[in-house]
């Protein structure tokens, strides 16, 4: 009887340290602690999953070059300066984009890259032309490009909602 009781107890003693969360504050490297110093007080109270996610971001940050860190910092400041409503619109667009089929995402990304390579004057003209089109004309252009046909009904609704929200925030 005693042996049956001791076996689970011994297993708990030896297995428990293996299952322990290694991401406690004291187990972080000095460079990780330096980056996360503002969060030291609440660090050990975060869930293990949340700490692992944050540490993944820290590792990505540490792998960036100085110029990449500078760009990331600028973009983060820009993100923080947006209103909560504007951030919600951007998140919804990001979610809609990621829910599209990979082929459509590649096509949209390619079009965006091509647009970004255009001269400012050409961009301005295209934007102006698009803005002056009626909804029917825009649908015709999108259909012609086979973009709308590739979107499912849910994605279309999300995009239309985002367009409406964007107009309200201008």
N, C-alpha and C positions, 0 to 999 in steps of 0.2 A: 504494500500500500504506500509506503513512504517513497519507494522508487518511482511510482506513478505520479506522485506529487512533485518530486524533485525534477523530473525530466522537463515538464513545461516551464518550471521556474528557471532552470539552467538555460533553456532555450531563450527565454525572455531576457536573461542577463546578457547573453552573448549576441543576440540578434538586435536588441534595442539600440545599442550604439551604432550599428550599421544603418538603422532606419532613421536615426536622428538627422535633423536638418543641419546641414553643414554651412548654411548661409547666415549664421548668427553674426552679430556685429564684430565680435572678437575673432571670428574666423576669416573676416575679410582682409584682403591685402591692404597695406598702408595707402596705396594709390586709390583703391576703391573707397576706403574710409574717407580720404580727402575729398573725393568727388561727392560722396554722399553725406558729408558732415552735417548739412542742414537737417538731415532726416535721422540723425543718430538716436534721438530720444524715442521715436516711434518705430525704429527699424525692427527690433525684436518682436514687436506686437503685430507686424504685418504677417499675412499668411505666407507660408513657404512658397506657394505658387506666385504670389505678388513679388516676393523678394527675388525669385528666380527670373521673372520677367524683367525686373529693374536691372538686375545684374547682367542680363543679356544685352540690354541697352548700354550699360556701362562698358562692357567689352567692345561693343561696336564703336562707341565714342573713342575708346582708347586706341582703336585701330585706325582712326582717321588721321590724315595729315593735318598740319597747322592750318592750311588754307581751307580744307574741308570743314574743320571745326569752326572756322570763322564764318563760312557760308551757313553752316547749320545753326550757329548762334543767331545770325541775322534773321534767318527764316523763323526760328523759334520766337524771337522778339516780335516779328511781323505777325505771326500766328496769335500771340498773346494780345496784340493790340486790336485784333478783330473783335467785334461784338459776339456774344454767345449765339445770337441768331445767325450771324454770318458763318460762324464755325459750324453750326448745325447744318446749314445748306451745303457747305463744302464736304462735311462728313457724309451726307446723303448722296452727293454726287460721286464721292469716292466709293461708297457702298454699291451704288448702281453700276459704276464702271467695273468694279470687281465681280459683279454678278453676271456680267456679259460673257458671251462665249469668247474663248481666247483669240479666235480669228478676228472677231469684231474689235476686241481691245487692241490687237496689233494694228489693225487698219486705222483706228482712231488715233493711236499713238503716232503712227507714220504721218497722218494728216497734220497732227499738231506739230511734229518736228518740221515738216515742210513749211507750215505757216510761220513758225518761229524763225526760219531762215530768210523769209521774205523781207524786203525793205520796209521801213516804217510807212512810207507812202503807199505801197501796195497793200499792206495790212489795213491801213485806214480806208482805202477805197473798197476793199472787200467787206469790211465791217459796215461801212456806210450802205453798200449795196444790199447786204443782208438785212440791215435794220429797216430799210425802205421797202422790203418785200412784204407782201401780204402773207398770212398764215398758209393759205392755199399754195402760194408760190414756193414757200419754204418747204412744205410737205412734198411738193413736186420735185424739188431739187434733192431732198433727202431720199425720196423714193428712187430717183434716177441713180443716185449713188448707192442705192441698196442698203442704206444704213437703217432706215426705219423698218424695212422688211425683216431685218435680222434681230430686231428688238422684240422681246415678248411684251405682252400687254402690261405686266407689272412694271417693267423697265420704262416703258413709254410714259406711264402715269408718274413714276418717280421723276423722270426728266421734265415733264410738263410742270409738275409741282415745283421743282427746283427753278425752272425758268420764271415761274410766277413769283416765287420768293425772291429771286435775284432782282426782278423789276421793282419789287417793293422796297428793296434795300438801297436803291440808287438815289 
